[in-house]
Amino acid sequence: MPEFREPEKQKRTDGRLRMNMAANYRLKGKQDWKPCKVLDLSSGGLLMEGSESFYIDDVIEIQLQLEAMLTARLRVTNLSGKKAGCQFLDLTEVQQDQLRNYVHANLGL
């Protein structure tokens, strides 16, 4: 079960789920999808761990199985080893709703 981080203990205003979700990613311009784990998720971004090192400002495409499959673009904003904190880019309104609904449903909001 995902875990909720209290808003007063984080910088963001939306809730964030701690999780260990299998997903797939590929770097911009690459064809092959690689496995990764999503370690936390919010409507604004996520923390992921991949099999390779990332760099600040890398653009990544990710596939997440929420209620339905979500494919979205991300930009790496911070790093810790093979973990990358990423911000969602160019989400459609439908994608934003899908993320927000998934996070809120798992937070019990």
C-alpha positions, 0 to 999 in steps of 0.5 A, a space after each residue: 500500500 502506498 504511504 502518504 507523506 504529510 504536506 507540512 513535511 514536504 515543499 510541494 502542496 499536493 500529496 505524495 505517495 511512497 510506493 515501489 511500482 514497476 514501470 518502463 522508461 526511455 531517454 529522449 531519442 532512444 527506442 528501447 524501453 528499460 525497466 525502472 521503479 517509481 519510488 514516489 508519485 505526485 501530480 507534479 512529478 515522481 522519484 524513479 530508480 533506473 538501471 543507468 545514471 541520469 543527468 540533470 535536465 535529461 528528458 525521459 518518457 515513462 510508462 506507468 500502469 495506473 488505473 489505465 496506462 499513462 505515458 508521459 514525458 519527464 525532466 530530471 530535476 535532482 539526482 541521488 545515485 541512480 535515483 532521479 527526481 523528475 517533473 512531468 512535462 506537457 501533461 494533457 488535462 486528461 493525464 493531469 486528471 488521471 494522475 491526480 485521481 490516482 494519487 487522491 484515491 490512494 491517499 483516501 482523499 
